[in-house]
Amino acid sequence: MRISREFVSGFGIIAAALILISPAAAADLGGNCCADLEERIAELEATTARKGNRKVSLTISGWVNENLIVWDDGTEHNAYVGTNSVEQSRFRFVGEAKITSDVSAGYLLEIGVQGHPSNQWNQNSPSSSSSNPNNQDNQLLVRKSYWYVKSQEWGQVAVGQNGTATYHLLDDADFTLTRNVDDAEGAAIYLSQFQLRADGNPIGSPALRWTDVLRGFNNSTPGDSGRRNVVRYDSPIYQGFSWAAAWGEASLWDIALQYKNTIGDFDVLVRGGYGQSNNPGTQFSGTPSTYVAGGTACISSSTTTASLPNFRCDWGGAAATIMHKPTGLFVFGGWGTQHIDTGNPTTEQQLIEPVSNVWFIQPGIEQKWISLGKTNIFGEYRHDDAGSNPGKTVSSTINFWQGGIIQYIDAAEMTLYAVYEHADGDVFGNSVTATSGAPVGKTSLDAFQAGIFGAKINF
């Protein structure tokens, strides 16, 4: 296995950052700390967020998450810098007001911010070529926008653009530092738009990408849903148990169950859920230059307009994390599935394999060994048995191997991370896909390696 010098350089960047952050580097405030106090107060007053409704609170928060990715596809290698799409940079406005001692109402508005989104990078350029505004360079996008009414006794009802009940179904079963660095979707997101190679040559015309041979409508991970315009209910927590349900456009509905508790020396979090939708959207070619405005629940798994009548998509999965508190040893793992029924005899012939499955396991250790904060060292294996991508693939088998280290810095609410990823597998095609996608039979993919180095800082 060949690991380029850039990988070593990336780890050096993380190490240098840790060395610089020490008590000796703290600012010397000296005796002039209060000399400009009035000026600073005036400045703060001038920049304070104003609120029109003084009965509703306003809290502004978010984070910036930028990274360097060094990649090697066996033929080419390069290094790109931009926004980490696993947990993109964002800012959030949250407000709430008490109605009674138990009932309150509020709102949440979350805006995503991206420079060069890493899930749009390929061998040709780190600049996005997508005409989907959500995937373009230097964009703001509305991630969530909803109001809610909640009660400690009865739970919460929210209306607007929000995560469905199975949004991040698998990811949110992870309560360790890997959640915002390398969750269940991370392995697929980091490779996303990079082109596949076999014996050094691109596959198909236009060249197939990793996202083409993976299935799952949310970040190529079966079992996870996305953000949609929905009515969502979240129950109160009872002895560690809670549940959520959502209903929205295109007859989308889903439900999720969760159990979170401490049992003896172990922290436990378990999640499971199921969802369904009957709208695949309109024509979608799957190339970066085309998209369907607004998206739909199963758009990434149905690529022909002929599938519109009687279409149905089902998805579900389960995941859990168990951590031994005295040692910090943990295991995070899960399984997800997605089934497509096109409801049309023509497209049914192209959808030879309607089921896509993924499973993964991520063992590691998380402890506070140094005064800066907790350190997480982990490894991961993920395996995808992906179903058909009509006109492009019959099926595929993909393997991901990952390992990394994460350092949290308490004083700055900052996360430094370094992750190594290796991906390989096989893609299967037939006479239909051979025209512009996978060749007939099995094609073994060239291994793809990537080193991801970056930081996420909260505010």
Buried (B, 14 or more C-beta within 10 A) or exposed (E): EEEBEBBEBBBEBBEEBBEEBEEEEEEEEEEEEEEEEEEEEEEEEEEEEEEEEEEBBBEEEBBBBBBBBBBBBBEEBBBBBBBBBBBBBBBBBBBBEEEEEEEBBBBBBBBBBBBBBBBBBBBEEBBBBBEBEBBBBEBEBEBBBBBBBBBEEEBBBBBBBBBBBBBBBBBBBBBBBBBBBBBBBBBBBBBBBBBBBBEEEBBBEBBBBBBBBBBBBBBBBBBBBBBBBBBBBBBBBEEBBBBBBBBBEBEBBBBBBBBBEEEEEEBBBBBBBBBBBBBBBEEBEBEBEEBEEEBBBBBBBBBBEBBBEEBBBBBBBBBBBBBBEEEBBBBBBBBBBBBBBBBBEEBBEBBBBBBBBBBBBBBBBBEEEEEBBBBBBBEBBBBBBBBBBBBBBBBBBBBBBBBBBBBBBEEBEBBBBBBBBBBBBBBBBBEBBEEEBBBEEBBEBBBBBBBBBBBBBEE
